Amino acid sequence: MSVAIYNADGSEVEHGIAVQSADGLKWVYTVTADNSSLDCDRIIMRVRVLSRYLSEVEK
């Protein structure tokens, strides 16, 4: 699963790959960039299933 974080102005804070937890039920992404203000930030998570279907969630 890929994760991208954007500031309110659309500039990218960071992006990277989430890893599946040991139980296989959750995905974990560890933030590495300094982002002191989370107001109106966008977090976009994308996962591709069976190499054909792309699913995207934005929070």
Number of C-alpha atoms within 10 A of each C-alpha: 17 15 21 16 23 18 17 13 9 10 10 13 17 16 18 15 15 18 14 13 10 8 7 8 7 10 13 12 14 10 14 10 10 8 13 6 9 11 8 11 18 18 16 15 19 16 15 12 10 7 7 7 8 10 11 12 10 11 9
